Amino acid sequence: MSDIQYMTQEGYNRLSHDLEELRTTGRQEASRAIAEARDKGDLSENAEYDAAKDAQGMLELKIADLEKVLSTARVISESQLDNSKVTVLAKVKIRNTKNKGEFTYHLVSESESNLKEGKISVSSPIGSGLLGKKIGEFATVKTPGGEMQFEVLDIFF
């Protein structure tokens, strides 16, 4: 998949908010933790200082990751999409052909995925297997648990 991540305006706004929160509050808290640890004495034997510096490094890495995602994000609206086949941002009702279980998933970018909300990434095994399928077609998906076959029942936005 390309570096471009298609996402909803809601997802873009959420990531932008998260990034701003990390840049302001997150950095302030990291600086405060480092200052408190520094005040406790010898830095060469101060595990609390090392932990605070590591946490700051992880925070900066997370900020850089979010900046990269946002710089390659393309916001698209559902009105721009073709509902005759499964695409990013489509909601898809599928049936497992083996156990007849029916599921509805919302195919989103990796940064917006949340299985509890029924949002799966288009780069996940199921998401990528469903892309391009039309109503009535079958998708064979290779998952860590083995091959599964799904029938596309409905596509909507």
N, C-alpha and C positions, 0 to 999 in steps of 0.2 A: 504494500500500500504506500502511496506517496506521503510526503511529509505534511501535506495539507490536511487539516482536520476540519471537516464540516460539522457545524454545530448550530444549535438553536440560539436565538438571542438570549433566552433565559440562561442557558449554559455559559455563554460568553460573559454575561453580566456577573454570574456567580463566580467564575474564575477570576475576573477582573477585581471583584470585591475581595476575594481570598488573597490575591496578590497584594493589593493595597494594605490589607490587614497585616500581612507578613512583613511588608516593608516598613510599616510604622510601629505598631504594637509589638510584633515579633522581634524586630531589631532592638527596640527599647528594652524589652524583657531580657534578651540575650546580653545586652551591654550591662544591665543591672546585675545579672547573675555573675558575670565576669568580674565586675567591680567588687561585689560582695566576697567572692572567692579570693580575689587579690588581697583584700584587707585582712585575710586570715593568716598571712605570713609567707614563709619561704615558698616561692612558686615551683621550685624544683621538686618538692615533695608534697605538693598540694593536689590531691586527686580531684577535689571539688573544682579547682581551677581548670584542670585538664578536661573534666567532664563539661564544664561550661563552654570551653573553647570548641570542643567537639560538637556540642549542640549548636553553637553559632555556625560552624561549618556546614552542618546538616540543614540549617535554616537557609543559608545562602544558596545551597544546592537546590533546595525546593523552590526558592525564588527564581533561580535561573531556569529551572524546568518549566515553571508556570509562564515565565516570559517567553520561552521558546514556543510553548503551545499557543499562546495568544498571538505571537507574531506570525504563526502559520495558519491561524484559524480563519475560516471563511464562514460567515454567518449566512445561512440560507433560510428562507421561509418555506413553509409547507406548500404555499401556493405555487412555488417554482418547480415542484416535483411532479413526476409522472406516477400516478397511482396504478398503472397497469402492470407494474412489476415492482419487486422489492428493491428499495433504495435506502440510502442513509436517511434517517428521520422517519421512516415508515413504521407504522404499527402493523404487526403481522400476527394473524391468528393461524396457528399451526396444529397439526395432529400428529402425534407419534404413531406410526403405522403398526408398531409392535404391541403397545399396551393401550392404544386408543386414547391416551391422555391428550387433552387440548390445553394449549398455552397461548398467551398473547404477550408478545415482546415488542418493545420499542427499540429500534436499531439506532444507536447514537454513536458519537465519537468515543474513543477510549477514555478521554478525560471526563465524559459525562456518564459513563456506565455506572449502574447501581442495580444489582440484581434484586434487592428488596423492593425496588420501585418498578421492576420489570423492564429495566433499561439495560440492554446488552450491547457490547461493542461490536461494530461491524467487522473488527479484526478478530473477534472470538471465533472459535470453530463453528458454532451454530450461526452466528451473524454472517460470516463470510460464505458459509454454505448456502444461505438463503438469498444472498444478493443476486439480483437479476431474474429470480424465479417469478412466475406468474401464478395466478389463482388456478388451482387444480394440478400444478406441477409438483413433482417430488424432489426433495433435496436429500442427498446422502451426505451425512456429516460425520467426519472422523473426530471422535472425542477421546479423551484419555481412557474412558471406559469401554471403547470399541465403537464400531460403526452404528449409527442410528439413521433411520429414515423418517423424514417428516413430509407431510402433505400440506401445501399452502392452502388454507381455507379462505382467508380474506386479507386484503391489504387496505389500510385506511390511514388517514392522517389526523 
